[in-house]
Amino acid sequence: MTEFDDVLNETHPEPSIEDEDVLAFVREHAKDTRVSAGELLADHAVGTARIMQTLNVDAHGVAAGALFVLAPHLDDPDKVIAERFGPEVQKLVGDVRKLLRFGSVSSCAMLADVSDNTRDAQAARRAQVEALRKMVLRSRRISAWC
């Protein structure tokens, strides 16, 4: 156990019984996969679930928080998550993934080197702007349905 684990155990509650199914699912599918910071994906999911619980997020939100990091490692995440945990959890995971893509695209567009005026660079910037535009339009449609 690391110093981080000790602090986490002191400040965040243990996952509840209903969260154990989600965390077991994450452990089963993540195996030894690590997140970009080097932490085991399953440990990251547990930490996320604990933090979500301290924020008094409902069970669906806690499940989505734990499953979000696993989704890119599943063959068909929308189908798998919906079948196992229901459409509400699947929608939350999908929406968070959309927000992450939105943030990634906007960050890339902002970091693009303006002085690079090659055709490839210009085409890449146009593609980034177009992807961002499509995401904004989709998010407007989603919020209109809610």
C-alpha positions in Angstrom: 0.0 0.0 0.0 1.3 3.4 -0.9 1.2 6.7 1.0 -1.5 7.8 -1.4 -3.6 4.8 -0.5 -3.2 5.6 3.2 -4.5 9.2 2.6 -7.3 7.9 0.4 -8.4 5.4 3.0 -8.4 8.2 5.7 -10.4 10.7 3.7 -12.7 8.7 1.4 -15.2 5.9 2.4 -14.9 2.4 1.2 -17.1 1.6 -1.8 -20.5 0.4 -0.8 -21.9 -3.0 -1.5 -23.7 -1.9 -4.7 -20.5 -0.4 -6.0 -18.7 -3.7 -5.6 -20.3 -5.1 -8.7 -19.1 -2.2 -10.8 -15.6 -2.4 -9.3 -15.4 -6.2 -9.8 -16.4 -5.6 -13.4 -13.6 -3.0 -13.8 -11.0 -5.3 -12.2 -12.1 -8.2 -14.5 -11.8 -6.2 -17.7 -8.9 -3.9 -16.8 -6.5 -6.6 -15.5 -3.1 -5.0 -15.4 -3.9 -2.0 -17.6 -2.6 1.3 -16.3 -3.8 4.9 -16.8 -1.4 7.5 -18.3 -0.1 8.4 -14.8 1.0 4.8 -14.3 -1.6 3.9 -11.7 -3.5 0.6 -12.2 -6.8 1.4 -14.0 -8.7 -0.6 -11.4 -7.1 1.4 -8.5 -8.0 4.6 -10.4 -11.6 3.4 -10.7 -11.8 2.7 -6.9 -10.4 6.1 -6.1 -12.8 7.8 -8.5 -15.7 5.9 -6.9 -14.6 7.0 -3.4 -14.3 10.6 -4.4 -17.7 10.5 -6.1 -19.3 9.1 -2.9 -17.9 11.9 -0.8 -19.6 14.3 -3.2 -22.9 12.6 -2.4 -23.3 11.5 -6.1 -26.1 8.9 -6.6 -25.2 5.2 -7.4 -25.5 5.7 -11.1 -23.0 8.6 -11.0 -20.6 6.6 -8.9 -20.8 3.7 -11.3 -20.3 5.9 -14.3 -17.3 7.5 -12.6 -15.7 4.1 -12.0 -16.5 2.8 -15.5 -15.5 5.9 -17.5 -11.8 5.1 -17.5 -12.5 1.5 -18.5 -14.8 2.4 -21.5 -12.0 2.9 -24.1 -10.7 -0.6 -23.2 -14.0 -2.4 -24.0 -14.9 -3.6 -27.5 -18.4 -2.0 -27.5 -18.6 0.1 -24.4 -22.0 1.5 -24.9 -23.6 -1.9 -25.4 -21.6 -3.7 -22.7 -22.2 -1.0 -20.1 -25.9 -0.7 -21.0 -26.5 -4.4 -20.8 -24.6 -4.8 -17.5 -25.5 -1.6 -15.6 -28.4 -0.1 -17.5 -29.0 2.7 -19.9 -28.7 5.5 -17.4 -25.1 4.5 -16.4 -24.3 4.0 -20.1 -25.6 7.5 -20.9 -23.5 9.1 -18.1 -20.4 7.3 -19.2 -21.0 8.3 -22.9 -21.7 11.9 -22.0 -18.5 12.2 -19.9 -16.5 10.6 -22.8 -18.0 13.2 -25.1 -16.9 16.0 -22.8 -13.4 14.6 -22.6 -13.2 14.5 -26.5 -14.6 18.0 -26.6 -11.8 19.2 -24.2 -9.1 17.3 -26.1 -10.2 18.8 -29.5 -10.4 22.3 -28.1 -7.0 21.9 -26.4 -5.4 20.7 -29.6 -6.9 23.6 -31.5 -5.6 26.1 -29.0 -2.1 24.6 -29.1 -1.8 24.5 -32.8 1.2 26.4 -34.0 -0.2 29.5 -35.7 3.2 30.1 -37.5 3.0 26.7 -39.1 1.3 27.6 -42.4 1.8 24.4 -44.4 -1.1 22.8 -46.2 -1.1 19.9 -43.8 -1.2 22.2 -40.7 -4.0 24.3 -42.2 -6.0 21.1 -43.0 -5.4 19.8 -39.5 -6.6 23.0 -37.9 -9.7 23.0 -40.2 -10.4 19.4 -39.1 -10.1 20.3 -35.5 -12.4 23.3 -35.8 -14.9 21.1 -37.7 -14.8 18.4 -35.1 -15.3 21.0 -32.4 -18.3 22.5 -34.3 -19.9 19.1 -34.6 -19.5 18.4 -30.9 -21.1 21.7 -30.0 -24.0 21.0 -32.3 -24.5 17.5 -30.9 -24.3 18.9 -27.3 -27.0 21.4 -28.2 -29.2 18.6 -29.6 -28.6 16.6 -26.4 -29.5 19.5 -24.1 -32.6 20.2 -26.2 -33.9 16.7 -25.6 -33.4 17.0 -21.8 
